Amino acid sequence: MSDAIRNCSATETAACCCVDVGTVMDNSDCTASWSGVFADRPAAEAMLQQLTQKARDVESDPCDIRADITPEGTEVRLNVTFTFACQAETLIFQLGLR
């Protein structure tokens, strides 16, 4: 048996070091955060609307969205936290932002 296979965790198979999805996605992390700086409040609010729509497109149960727009010098910062019903939705949302 090679060292690579021997170093696999107990939930992986020796044949391919495949991992059970439950090992990676255990529903412990259902929150995604996003932050950005904008020239003004209307630009930040427009981005918040876009992000909110993306979250609504993914959610199975209502996603808890908490946003904060704060001044940062001559600009504003948008901080948003999205809490989804399950980790899979969080992952889908995050991948959709790329």
C-alpha positions in Angstrom: 0.0 0.0 0.0 1.4 3.4 -0.9 2.0 6.2 1.6 -0.7 8.4 -0.1 -3.3 5.7 0.5 -2.2 5.0 4.0 -2.6 8.7 4.9 -6.3 8.8 3.8 -8.7 9.4 6.6 -11.0 6.7 7.9 -13.9 7.9 5.8 -12.0 7.6 2.5 -11.6 4.4 0.5 -8.1 3.1 -0.1 -8.8 2.6 -3.8 -9.1 6.2 -4.8 -9.0 8.4 -1.6 -12.6 9.4 -2.4 -14.5 11.1 0.4 -18.1 10.7 1.5 -19.9 13.9 0.9 -21.1 13.9 4.5 -17.5 14.2 5.6 -17.1 17.5 3.7 -20.6 18.9 4.0 -21.9 18.3 7.5 -24.3 21.3 7.6 -22.1 23.0 10.2 -21.4 26.0 7.9 -24.5 27.5 6.4 -23.3 31.1 6.3 -21.7 33.0 3.5 -20.3 36.5 3.9 -19.6 39.2 1.2 -18.0 42.6 1.5 -17.2 45.3 -1.1 -16.5 49.1 -1.3 -18.6 51.3 -3.5 -18.5 55.0 -4.6 -21.8 55.7 -3.1 -24.8 54.3 -1.2 -27.0 53.7 -4.4 -24.2 51.6 -5.9 -24.0 49.5 -2.7 -27.8 49.1 -2.6 -27.8 48.0 -6.2 -25.2 45.3 -5.4 -27.2 44.2 -2.4 -30.3 43.7 -4.6 -28.2 41.6 -7.0 -26.8 39.5 -4.2 -30.2 39.1 -2.6 -31.7 37.9 -5.9 -28.9 35.3 -6.2 -29.6 34.1 -2.7 -33.3 33.9 -3.4 -32.6 31.8 -6.5 -30.7 29.2 -4.4 -32.7 29.1 -1.2 -35.2 26.3 -0.3 -36.3 27.9 2.9 -36.0 31.7 3.3 -32.3 32.8 3.6 -31.6 35.2 6.4 -29.9 38.2 4.9 -28.2 40.8 7.1 -26.7 43.8 5.4 -24.8 46.8 6.7 -23.7 49.8 4.6 -21.2 52.0 6.4 -19.2 55.1 5.3 -15.5 54.4 4.6 -13.7 57.7 3.8 -15.4 59.1 0.7 -16.9 55.7 -0.2 -19.2 53.2 1.5 -18.7 49.5 2.5 -21.3 46.9 2.0 -21.1 43.9 4.4 -23.6 41.1 3.9 -24.1 37.8 5.7 -26.3 35.1 4.2 -27.5 32.2 6.3 -29.0 29.4 4.3 -31.1 26.4 5.4 -28.3 24.0 4.5 -24.6 23.9 3.6 -25.3 22.8 0.0 -27.2 26.0 -0.7 -24.4 28.0 0.8 -21.9 26.3 -1.4 -24.1 26.8 -4.5 -24.5 30.5 -3.7 -20.7 30.9 -3.2 -19.9 29.2 -6.5 -22.4 31.3 -8.3 -20.5 34.4 -7.2 -17.4 33.4 -8.9 
